[in-house]
Amino acid sequence: MRGLYKERAAEAFNEAVLDYDKYKEEFKEWLFKEVSKETAEQYLRDLEQTIAGKKINDPHELYNIYKDYPQRHHRKAIRTFMRFLIKSGIRKKSELMDFQAVIDIPGTQPRPPEEAFTTDEKIIEALNSPKVKKDERRQILIRLLAYTGLRLREALELLRTFDKNKLEFHGNYARYPTYELKSKAGTKRTYYAYMPADFARQLKRIDIKETTVKGAKLADRIILPEQLRKWHTNFLKRKIKEKKLQLGVTAETLINFIQGRVGKAVIDRYYLDLVEDADELYTKIADEFPF
């Protein structure tokens, strides 16, 4: 069977089925448009470590390489490279199915309920903790994450590239355009970061490395960045229900738009409704955040 793959590859393409070195530059250009800068750089490092310099014609060869690399990010890197080959028309999906089959991606374990969510009280505790209280940068970042529902990387890029002239004030709330940020989840992105106007006036350009605030490092294990995003989701759901807002879209779709989980097809069809609903929502709730 392995000989068949080699023979077919030689006859059909006169090149290896998987030749990372040959398509590296083209892949790199494509990759930075598909994922965040940090993820792209991680994948490129992983591929240099695993398949760079190799010409692979047999799924068993690929299996033998990756049996020593069980980490999720290594395996997502090679799966992404194969997706690029298919999307770019370099290989047919049927030609790579057996190669994809030998690269299992380990699942992530769900967080225990007590770790998945946080509360108003915990966020206030974090803001008043010694580590955060003496660090204005962390104060601003925590509030930005809670008020906007942004992903950590988006929030850090917003602060790193912040331009006060881009802030749009509308009474008690403000919004900041985020559609030009490079940080995104695949092809999904946020379009505006919504926040109370008083907080927006405190924003300034801040450069914080993700490694110093990721996970438990944000606030001495009191809260996590991803918990703030979940808290923001639940806060918006509760307020939409309390205010009995008449929306042009569903509450779930509106929250997904604000947090950057809506695909391009929905954006193209409902963009004006989504922005109008988000504006109305923050008019009603900007003064009701508990911190």
DRENFI-600525 format. One record per residue: x, y, z of N, C-alpha, C in turn; residue in one letter; residue number from 1. Coordinates in steps of 0.05 Angstrom, whole numbers, plus 32768, in hexadecimal, padded with zeros to 4 digits. Example, Ala and Ser with C-alpha at 12.3 -4.5 7.8 and 13.67 -1.06 7.14 Angstrom:
DRENFI-600525
n_px|n_py|n_pz|ca_px|ca_py|ca_pz|c_px|c_py|c_pz|res|n
8108|7F8E|809C|80F6|7FA6|809C|8108|7FBE|809C|A|1
8101|7FD3|808E|8111|7FEB|808F|8102|8001|809D|S|2
end
This chain:
DRENFI-600525
n_px|n_py|n_pz|ca_px|ca_py|ca_pz|c_px|c_py|c_pz|res|n
8011|7FE8|8000|8000|8000|8000|8011|8019|8000|M|1
8027|8019|8011|8038|8030|8012|8046|8035|7FF7|R|2
804D|801F|7FEA|8059|8022|7FCF|8047|802E|7FBB|G|3
802D|8028|7FBE|8018|8033|7FAC|8017|8051|7FAE|L|4
8018|805C|7FC7|8017|8079|7FCB|802F|8086|7FBE|Y|5
8046|807A|7FC1|805F|8085|7FB6|805E|8085|7F97|K|6
8054|806F|7F8D|8052|806D|7F70|803E|8081|7F64|E|7
8027|8083|7F71|8013|8095|7F68|801C|80B2|7F69|R|8
8029|80B9|7F7F|8034|80D4|7F83|8048|80DB|7F6D|A|9
8059|80C8|7F67|806E|80CD|7F53|8062|80D1|7F38|A|10
804E|80C0|7F31|8042|80C1|7F17|8030|80DA|7F14|E|11
8020|80DF|7F28|800C|80F4|7F26|8018|8110|7F29|A|12
802B|8113|7F3A|8034|812E|7F40|8052|8132|7F3B|F|13
8060|811C|7F39|807E|811D|7F37|808A|812D|7F4E|N|14
807D|812C|7F65|8086|8139|7F7D|8079|812C|7F95|E|15
8083|8131|7FAC|8077|8125|7FC4|805B|812F|7FC9|A|16
804A|811E|7FD5|802F|8126|7FDB|802F|813D|7FEF|V|17
8040|813B|8004|8044|8150|8017|8060|815A|8016|L|18
8063|8172|800B|807E|817E|8008|807C|819A|8014|D|19
8080|819C|802E|807D|81B6|803C|8090|81CB|8031|Y|20
80A9|81C3|802C|80BD|81D7|8024|80B4|81E5|800A|D|21
80A9|81D5|7FF8|80A2|81E0|7FDD|808C|81F5|7FE0|K|22
8079|81F1|7FF2|8062|8204|7FF3|8062|8215|800C|Y|23
8079|8216|801A|807A|8224|8033|8073|8241|8031|K|24
807E|8250|801E|8078|826C|801C|805B|8272|8015|E|25
8051|8262|8002|8035|8265|7FFA|8022|825F|8012|E|26
8029|8249|8020|801A|8242|8038|801B|8258|804D|F|27
8032|8263|8051|8035|8278|8066|8023|8290|8060|K|28
8023|8298|8047|8012|82AF|803F|7FF4|82A9|8044|E|29
7FEC|8291|803D|7FD0|8288|8041|7FCA|8286|805F|W|30
7FDC|827B|806E|7FD7|8276|808A|7FD1|828F|809A|L|31
7FE1|82A4|8095|7FDD|82BD|80A5|7FC2|82CA|809F|F|32
7FB5|82C2|808A|7F9A|82CD|8084|7F85|82BC|8091|K|33
7F8C|82A4|809A|7F78|8291|80A4|7F77|8290|80C2|E|34
7F8D|8294|80D0|7F8E|8292|80ED|7F9D|82AA|80F8|V|35
7F9D|82AC|8112|7FAB|82C3|811F|7FC9|82C1|811B|S|36
7FD6|82D7|811E|7FF3|82D9|811B|8001|82C5|812D|K|37
7FF8|82C3|8146|8005|82B2|815A|8002|8294|8152|E|38
7FE9|828D|8149|7FE4|8271|8141|7FF4|826B|8128|T|39
7FF5|827D|8115|8004|8278|80FC|8022|8273|8103|A|40
802D|8284|8114|8049|8281|811B|804E|8266|8129|E|41
803B|825E|813A|803D|8244|8148|803D|822D|8134|Q|42
802A|822E|8121|8028|8219|810D|8042|8217|80FC|Y|43
804C|822E|80F4|8065|822E|80E4|807C|8222|80F3|L|44
807E|8228|810D|8093|821C|811D|8090|81FE|811F|R|45
8077|81F6|8123|8071|81D9|8125|8078|81CA|810B|D|46
8072|81D5|80F5|8077|81C8|80DB|8095|81C7|80D5|L|47
80A3|81DC|80DD|80C1|81DB|80DA|80CC|81C4|80EB|E|48
80C0|81BF|8101|80CA|81AB|8114|80C3|818F|810B|Q|49
80AD|818C|80FB|80A3|8171|80F4|80A8|8169|80D7|T|50
809F|8179|80C4|80A0|816F|80A8|80B1|817F|8096|I|51
80BD|8195|809F|80CF|81A4|808E|80E7|8192|8085|A|52
80EE|8195|806B|8104|8185|8061|80FD|8168|805A|G|53
80E3|8161|805D|80DA|8146|8057|80C7|8146|803F|K|54
80C9|8130|8030|80B6|812C|801A|80A7|8113|8020|K|55
808D|8116|8024|807C|8101|802F|8069|80F7|801A|I|56
806A|80DD|8014|8059|80D1|8000|8046|80BC|800B|N|57
8048|80B6|8025|803A|80A0|8031|802E|80A7|804C|D|58
8015|80A1|8051|8009|80A8|806B|8019|809C|8082|P|59
8025|8084|807E|8034|8078|8094|804C|8088|809B|H|60
8058|8095|8087|806F|80A7|808D|8066|80BE|809F|E|61
804F|80C9|8098|8044|80DF|80A8|803D|80D6|80C4|L|62
8032|80BE|80C6|802B|80B3|80E1|8044|80B0|80F2|Y|63
8059|80A6|80E6|8072|80A2|80F5|807E|80BC|80FF|N|64
807B|80D1|80EF|8085|80EB|80F8|8075|80F6|8110|I|65
805B|80F4|810E|804A|8101|8122|8044|80F0|813A|Y|66
804C|80D7|813A|8049|80C7|8153|805A|80D2|8169|K|67
806E|80E1|8162|807F|80EE|8177|8076|810A|817D|D|68
8060|8113|8170|8056|812E|8175|8038|812D|817A|Y|69
8030|8124|8192|8013|8121|8198|8005|813B|819F|P|70
8015|8151|81A1|8009|816A|81AA|7FF5|8174|8196|Q|71
7FDF|8180|81A0|7FC9|818A|818F|7FD3|819E|817A|R|72
7FE5|81B1|8183|7FED|81C6|8170|7FFE|81BB|8159|H|73
800F|81A6|815E|801E|819A|8149|800B|818E|8134|H|74
7FF7|8180|813D|7FE5|8172|812B|7FD2|8185|811C|R|75
7FCA|819A|812A|7FBA|81AE|811C|7FCB|81BB|8106|K|76
7FE4|81BE|810A|7FF6|81CB|80F6|7FF6|81BB|80DC|A|77
7FFB|81A1|80DE|7FFD|8191|80C6|7FE1|818E|80B9|I|78
7FCC|818C|80C9|7FB1|818B|80BD|7FAB|81A5|80AE|R|79
7FB4|81BB|80B9|7FB0|81D5|80AC|7FC0|81D7|8092|T|80
7FD8|81CC|8092|7FE8|81CC|8079|7FDA|81BB|8064|F|81
7FCE|81A5|806B|7FC0|8194|8058|7FA7|81A2|804E|M|82
7F9A|81B1|8060|7F82|81C0|8057|7F8A|81D5|8043|R|83
7FA1|81E2|8047|7FAB|81F6|8034|7FB0|81E9|8019|F|84
7FBB|81D1|8018|7FC1|81C3|7FFF|7FA7|81BE|7FF0|L|85
7F91|81B7|7FFE|7F78|81B2|7FF2|7F6B|81CC|7FE8|I|86
7F6A|81E0|7FFA|7F5D|81FA|7FF4|7F6B|8207|7FDC|K|87
7F85|8203|7FDA|7F94|8211|7FC5|7F94|8201|7FAA|S|88
7F87|81EA|7FAA|7F86|81DA|7F92|7F9F|81CA|7F8C|G|89
7FB1|81C9|7F9F|7FCA|81BB|7F9B|7FC5|819D|7F9D|I|90
7FB4|8195|7FAF|7FAC|8179|7FB3|7F8E|8177|7FB5|R|91
7F84|8160|7FAC|7F67|815A|7FAF|7F63|814F|7FCB|K|92
7F4B|8154|7FD5|7F44|814A|7FF0|7F47|812B|7FF1|K|93
7F3F|811E|7FDC|7F41|8101|7FDB|7F5D|80F7|7FDD|S|94
7F70|8107|7FD3|7F8C|8100|7FD3|7F99|8101|7FEF|E|95
7F8D|8111|8001|7F98|8115|801B|7F88|8108|8032|L|96
7F72|80FB|802B|7F61|80EF|8040|7F71|80DC|8051|M|97
7F81|80CA|8045|7F90|80B7|8055|7FA6|80C4|8066|D|98
7FB0|80DA|805C|7FC4|80E9|806C|7FB7|80F6|8084|F|99
7F9F|8102|807F|7F91|810F|8095|7F88|80FB|80AA|Q|100
7F82|80E3|80A1|7F78|80CE|80B4|7F8C|80C6|80C9|A|101
7FA6|80C8|80C3|7FBA|80C0|80D7|7FC1|80D6|80EA|V|102
7FB5|80EE|80E7|7FBB|8104|80F8|7FA3|810A|810A|I|103
7FA0|80FC|8120|7F8B|8101|8132|7F92|811A|8143|D|104
7F7D|812B|8148|7F82|8142|8159|7F75|813D|8174|I|105
7F85|813C|8189|7F79|8136|81A4|7F66|814C|81AC|P|106
7F50|8143|81B8|7F3C|8156|81C1|7F45|8165|81DA|G|107
7F39|817C|81DF|7F3F|818B|81F7|7F2B|8183|820D|T|108
7F34|8181|8225|7F23|817A|823B|7F12|8192|8244|Q|109
7EF8|818F|8246|7EE8|81A6|824F|7EF0|81AE|826C|P|110
7EEF|81C8|8271|7EF5|81D2|828C|7EDE|81C9|829F|R|111
7EE6|81C4|82B8|7ED1|81C0|82CC|7EC0|81D9|82CE|P|112
7EA6|81D6|82D5|7E94|81ED|82D6|7E9F|8204|82E6|P|113
7EAC|81FE|82FD|7EB7|8214|830D|7ECD|8223|8300|E|114
7EDA|8217|82EB|7EF0|8224|82DD|7EE6|8232|82C3|E|115
7ECF|8229|82B9|7EC5|8234|82A0|7EB8|824F|82A2|A|116
7EAE|8255|82BA|7E9F|826E|82BE|7EAB|827E|82D5|F|117
7EA5|8298|82D4|7EAC|82A9|82EB|7E94|82BA|82F2|T|118
7E96|82C9|8307|7E80|82D9|8312|7E87|82F6|8314|T|119
7E73|8307|8318|7E78|8324|831D|7E8B|8327|8334|D|120
7E87|8318|834A|7E97|831A|8362|7EB4|8313|835C|E|121
7EB9|82FE|834C|7ED4|82F5|8346|7EE2|830A|8335|K|122
7ED4|8316|8323|7EE1|832B|8312|7EE8|8343|8323|I|123
7ED7|834B|8335|7EDD|8361|8347|7EF4|835A|8359|I|124
7EF5|8341|8363|7F0B|8338|8373|7F26|8339|8364|E|125
7F25|8331|834A|7F3D|8333|8339|7F46|834F|8336|A|126
7F33|8362|8330|7F3B|837E|832C|7F47|838A|8346|L|127
7F3F|8380|835D|7F49|838A|8376|7F61|837A|8381|N|128
7F6A|8366|8373|7F80|8356|837C|7F9A|8366|837A|S|129
7FAD|8361|838C|7FC6|8371|838C|7FD4|8372|8371|P|130
7FD5|835B|8363|7FE4|8359|834A|7FD7|836B|8335|K|131
7FBC|836C|8335|7FAE|837C|8320|7FAC|8399|8329|V|132
7FA7|839E|8342|7FA2|83B9|834C|7FBA|83CB|8347|K|133
7FD2|83C0|8348|7FEA|83D0|8344|7FF3|83D1|8327|K|134
7FE4|83C3|8316|7FEC|83C2|82F9|7FD4|83CC|82E8|D|135
7FD6|83E5|82E0|7FC0|83F2|82D1|7FBB|83E2|82B7|E|136
7FD0|83D7|82AB|7FCC|83C8|8292|7FB9|83B1|8296|R|137
7FBD|83A2|82AC|7FAB|838B|82B1|7F8E|8395|82B8|R|138
7F8C|83AB|82C6|7F72|83B6|82CC|7F63|83BB|82B2|Q|139
7F70|83C9|82A0|7F63|83D0|8286|7F5D|83B7|8276|I|140
7F6F|83A4|8275|7F6B|838B|8265|7F53|837B|8270|L|141
7F52|8378|828A|7F3C|8368|8295|7F21|8376|828F|I|142
7F20|8390|8292|7F07|839E|828D|7F00|839C|826F|R|143
7F14|839F|825E|7F0F|839E|8241|7F04|8383|8239|L|144
7F0F|836D|8244|7F05|8352|823E|7EE9|834F|8247|L|145
7EE3|8359|825F|7EC8|8355|826A|7EB3|8366|825C|A|146
7EBA|837F|8255|7EA7|8391|8249|7EA1|8389|822C|Y|147
7EB5|837F|821E|7EB3|837A|8201|7EAE|835D|81F8|T|148
7EB7|834A|8209|7EB6|832E|8200|7ECB|8327|81EC|G|149
7EDF|8338|81E8|7EF4|8331|81D5|7F05|8319|81DE|L|150
7F10|830C|81CA|7F25|82F8|81D0|7F3E|8306|81DB|R|151
7F4D|82F7|81EB|7F65|8303|81F7|7F77|830F|81E2|L|152
7F7C|8301|81CC|7F8F|830B|81B8|7F84|8324|81AA|R|153
7F6A|8324|81A6|7F5E|833C|819A|7F61|8354|81AD|E|154
7F5B|8350|81C6|7F5D|8365|81DA|7F7A|8370|81DC|A|155
7F8D|835E|81DC|7FA9|8366|81DD|7FB2|8376|81C5|L|156
7FA8|836D|81AD|7FAF|837B|8194|7FA2|8397|8194|E|157
7F89|8398|819D|7F7B|83B2|819F|7F8B|83C5|81B0|L|158
7F94|83BC|81C7|7FA3|83CE|81D9|7FBE|83D5|81CD|L|159
7FCA|83C2|81C0|7FE5|83C7|81B5|7FE4|83DB|819E|R|160
7FCE|83DB|818F|7FCC|83ED|8177|7FB8|8403|817C|T|161
7FB0|8407|8194|7F99|841A|819A|7F9E|8436|818F|F|162
7F89|8441|8183|7F89|845C|8179|7F6F|8469|8183|D|163
7F72|847C|8195|7F5B|8489|81A2|7F49|8497|818E|K|164
7F54|849F|8177|7F44|84AC|8162|7F30|849A|8155|N|165
7F33|847F|8159|7F21|846C|814D|7F09|8466|815E|K|166
7F0A|846F|8177|7EF3|846A|8189|7EDB|847A|8180|L|167
7EC4|846D|8180|7EAA|8479|8179|7E99|847A|8191|E|168
7E93|8492|819B|7E83|8495|81B3|7E65|849A|81AC|F|169
7E54|848B|81BA|7E37|848D|81B6|7E2A|848F|81D2|H|170
7E29|84A6|81DD|7E1D|84A9|81F8|7E2C|8499|820D|G|171
7E1F|8486|8219|7E2B|8477|822F|7E3D|8460|8227|N|172
7E3F|845A|820D|7E50|8445|8204|7E62|844F|81ED|Y|173
7E77|843F|81E9|7E89|8445|81D2|7E8F|842B|81C4|A|174
7E97|842D|81AB|7E9F|8416|819C|7EB9|841C|818E|R|175
7EC9|8407|818A|7EE3|840A|817E|7EE5|83F5|8167|Y|176
7EEB|83FE|814E|7EEC|83EC|8138|7F02|83D7|813B|P|177
7EFB|83BE|8138|7F0E|83A8|813B|7F11|8397|8122|T|178
7F03|839E|810C|7F04|838D|80F5|7F1F|838D|80E7|Y|179
7F30|83A0|80EE|7F4B|83A1|80E1|7F60|8392|80F2|E|180
7F58|8389|810A|7F6B|837A|811A|7F73|8360|810C|L|181
7F8B|8358|810F|7F95|8340|8102|7F8D|8327|8112|K|182
7F88|832A|812C|7F80|8314|813D|7F63|830C|8136|S|183
7F5F|82F2|8132|7F44|82E9|812B|7F44|82CB|8130|K|184
7F2C|82BF|812F|7F29|82A2|8131|7F22|8297|8116|A|185
7F35|828D|8107|7F30|8284|80EC|7F28|829C|80DB|G|186
7F10|829A|80CF|7F05|82AF|80BE|7EF2|82C1|80CE|T|187
7EEE|82BB|80E8|7EDB|82CB|80F8|7EEA|82E0|8107|K|188
7EDD|82F7|810A|7EEA|830E|8118|7ED4|831F|8124|R|189
7EDD|8331|8136|7ECB|8345|8140|7ECC|835D|812E|T|190
7EB7|836E|812F|7EB6|8386|811F|7EB8|83A0|8130|Y|191
7EAC|839E|8147|7EAE|83B5|815A|7EB2|83A9|8176|Y|192
7EC2|83B7|8187|7EC3|83B1|81A3|7EB2|83C6|81B1|A|193
7E9D|83BC|81BF|7E8A|83CE|81CD|7E92|83D0|81EA|Y|194
7E8F|83E7|81F6|7E97|83EB|8212|7E89|8404|821D|M|195
7E88|8407|8238|7E7E|8420|8243|7E8F|8438|823C|P|196
7E83|844F|8237|7E92|8466|822E|7EA7|846F|8243|A|197
7EA0|846E|825C|7EB3|8476|8271|7ECD|8466|8270|D|198
7ECA|844C|826C|7EE1|843B|826A|7EF1|8441|8250|F|199
7EE3|8446|823A|7EF0|844B|8221|7F03|8464|8223|A|200
7EFB|8477|8233|7F0B|848F|8237|7F25|8489|8246|R|201
7F27|8472|8253|7F3F|846B|8262|7F52|845A|8251|Q|202
7F49|8451|823A|7F5A|8440|8229|7F72|844F|821F|L|203
7F88|8440|821D|7FA1|844B|8213|7FB0|8434|8205|K|204
7FC5|843C|81F6|7FD5|8427|81E9|7FE6|8418|81FE|R|205
7FE3|83FE|81FF|7FF1|83EE|8213|7FFC|83D5|8205|I|206
8014|83CE|820B|8021|83B6|81FF|8025|83A2|8215|D|207
8015|838C|8214|8018|8376|8227|801C|835C|8218|I|208
8030|834D|8220|8035|8333|8213|801F|831F|821C|K|209
8015|8310|8209|8001|82FC|820F|800A|82E8|8225|E|210
8023|82E1|8224|802D|82CD|8237|802C|82D6|8254|T|211
802B|82F1|8258|802A|82FB|8274|800E|82FD|827F|T|212
7FFA|82FA|826E|7FDE|82FC|8278|7FCC|82E5|8270|V|213
7FD8|82D1|8264|7FC8|82BA|825A|7FC1|82A8|8272|K|214
7FA8|829E|8271|7FA0|828B|8285|7FA0|8297|82A1|G|215
7FAB|8287|82B4|7FAB|828F|82D0|7FBC|82A7|82D6|A|216
7FCE|82AE|82C3|7FE0|82C4|82C8|7FD2|82DF|82C7|K|217
7FBA|82E0|82BD|7FAC|82FA|82BA|7FA8|8307|82D5|L|218
7F9F|82F8|82E9|7F98|8304|8303|7F9B|82F0|8319|A|219
7FB3|82E5|831C|7FB9|82D4|8333|7FA5|82BD|8336|D|220
7F9D|82B1|831F|7F8B|829A|831F|7F6E|82A0|8328|R|221
7F68|82B9|832C|7F4C|82BF|8335|7F39|82BD|831D|I|222
7F41|82C7|8306|7F31|82C5|82EE|7F43|82BE|82D6|I|223
7F37|82B3|82C1|7F45|82AD|82A8|7F3A|82BE|8292|L|224
7F4A|82C5|827D|7F3F|82D5|8267|7F26|82C8|825A|P|225
7F27|82AE|8256|7F10|82A1|8249|7EF7|82A1|825A|E|226
7EFB|82A3|8275|7EE3|82A5|8286|7ED6|82C0|8283|Q|227
7EE5|82D4|827D|7EDA|82EF|8279|7EC9|82F0|8260|L|228
7ED1|82E2|824C|7EC2|82E0|8233|7EA7|82D2|8238|R|229
7EA8|82BC|8247|7E90|82AD|824E|7E7E|82BF|8260|K|230
7E8A|82CD|8273|7E7A|82DF|8284|7E6C|82F4|8274|W|231
7E7A|82FF|8260|7E6E|8314|824F|7E56|8308|823F|H|232
7E59|82EF|8236|7E43|82E2|8228|7E2A|82E1|823A|T|233
7E2E|82D7|8252|7E17|82D4|8264|7E0C|82EF|826D|N|234
7E1D|8303|8270|7E13|831E|8278|7E01|8329|8262|F|235
7E0A|8326|8248|7DFA|8330|8232|7DDF|8321|8230|L|236
7DE0|8307|8233|7DC7|82F7|8232|7DB3|8300|8247|K|237
7DBD|8304|825F|7DAC|830C|8275|7DA0|8328|826F|R|238
7DB0|833A|8266|7DA7|8356|8261|7D93|8357|824A|K|239
7D98|8348|8235|7D85|8348|821E|7D6A|833E|8227|I|240
7D6A|832A|8239|7D51|831F|8243|7D43|8334|8256|K|241
7D53|8340|8267|7D48|8354|827A|7D3C|836C|826B|E|242
7D4A|8375|8257|7D41|838E|8249|7D2B|8388|8234|K|243
7D27|836F|822F|7D13|8367|821B|7D17|8376|8200|K|244
7D30|8376|81F7|7D37|8384|81DF|7D2A|8377|81C6|L|245
7D21|8388|81B4|7D16|837E|819B|7D2D|837E|8187|Q|246
7D38|8367|8181|7D50|8366|8171|7D49|835D|8154|L|247
7D5A|8366|8141|7D57|835E|8126|7D62|8342|8120|G|248
7D72|8338|8133|7D7D|831D|8131|7D79|830F|814D|V|249
7D7F|82F6|814F|7D7C|82E8|8168|7D91|82F2|817C|T|250
7D8C|82EF|8196|7D9F|82F7|81AB|7DB9|82E9|81A7|A|251
7DB8|82CF|81A1|7DD0|82BF|819D|7DE1|82CA|8186|E|252
7DD4|82D1|8170|7DE3|82DB|8159|7DEF|82F6|815F|T|253
7DE1|8307|816E|7DEC|8321|8175|7E05|831E|8187|L|254
7E03|830D|819B|7E1A|8309|81AD|7E31|82FD|819D|I|255
7E2C|82EA|818B|7E41|82DF|817B|7E4E|82F4|8169|N|256
7E3E|8307|8160|7E49|831D|8150|7E5B|832F|8161|F|257
7E52|8336|8178|7E62|8347|818A|7E7C|833A|8191|I|258
7E7B|831F|8195|7E93|8311|819E|7EA3|8305|8187|Q|259
7E9A|8309|816E|7EAA|8300|8157|7EA7|82E2|8151|G|260
7E8F|82D7|8153|7E8B|82BB|814C|7E78|82B7|8135|R|261
7E73|82CC|8126|7E60|82CB|8110|7E6F|82C9|80F5|V|262
7E67|82B6|80E4|7E74|82B3|80CA|7E6D|82C9|80B6|G|263
7E7C|82C9|80A1|7E7A|82DE|808D|7E5E|82DF|8080|K|264
7E52|82C8|807C|7E38|82C7|806E|7E23|82D6|807F|A|265
7E23|82D2|8099|7E10|82E0|80AB|7E16|82FE|80AC|V|266
7E30|8305|80AD|7E38|8321|80AD|7E2E|832F|8094|I|267
7E33|8322|807D|7E2B|832E|8064|7E0D|8334|8063|D|268
7DFE|8322|806F|7DE1|8325|806D|7DD4|8337|8082|R|269
7DE0|8337|809A|7DD3|8345|80B0|7DE5|835B|80BD|Y|270
7DFA|8363|80B0|7E0D|8375|80BD|7DFF|838E|80C9|Y|271
7DEF|839C|80BA|7DE2|83B4|80C5|7DD0|83AF|80DC|L|272
7DC1|8399|80DB|7DB0|8391|80F2|7DC1|838B|810B|D|273
7DD7|837D|8106|7DE8|8376|811D|7DF5|838E|812A|L|274
7DFF|83A1|811B|7E0B|83B9|8126|7DF5|83C9|8134|V|275
7DDE|83CC|8128|7DC8|83DC|8134|7DC0|83CF|814F|E|276
7DBD|83B4|814F|7DB5|83A7|8168|7DCB|83A9|817D|D|277
7DE4|83A6|8175|7DFA|83A9|8189|7DFB|83C5|8195|A|278
7DF7|83D9|8184|7DF6|83F5|818D|7DDF|83F8|81A2|D|279
7DC8|83EE|819B|7DB1|83F1|81AE|7DB6|83E2|81C8|E|280
7DC2|83CA|81C6|7DC7|83BB|81DE|7DD9|83CA|81F1|L|281
7DEF|83D4|81E7|7E03|83E2|81F8|7DF8|83FD|8203|Y|282
7DE6|8409|81F4|7DD8|8421|81FF|7DCA|841A|8219|T|283
7DBE|8402|8219|7DAE|83F9|8230|7DBF|83EF|8247|K|284
7DD6|83E4|8241|7DE5|83D5|8256|7E00|83E1|825E|I|285
7E09|83F5|8250|7E24|8400|8255|7E28|840A|8272|A|286
7E12|8413|827E|7E14|841D|829A|7E0E|8407|82AF|D|287
7E0B|83EE|82A6|7E02|83DA|82B8|7E17|83C4|82BE|E|288
7E2F|83C7|82B3|7E44|83B4|82BA|7E4A|83B7|82D8|F|289
7E4F|83A1|82E6|7E51|83A2|8303|7E6D|83AB|830D|P|290
7E7E|83B4|82FC|7E99|83BD|8304|7EA4|83D1|82F0|F|291
end
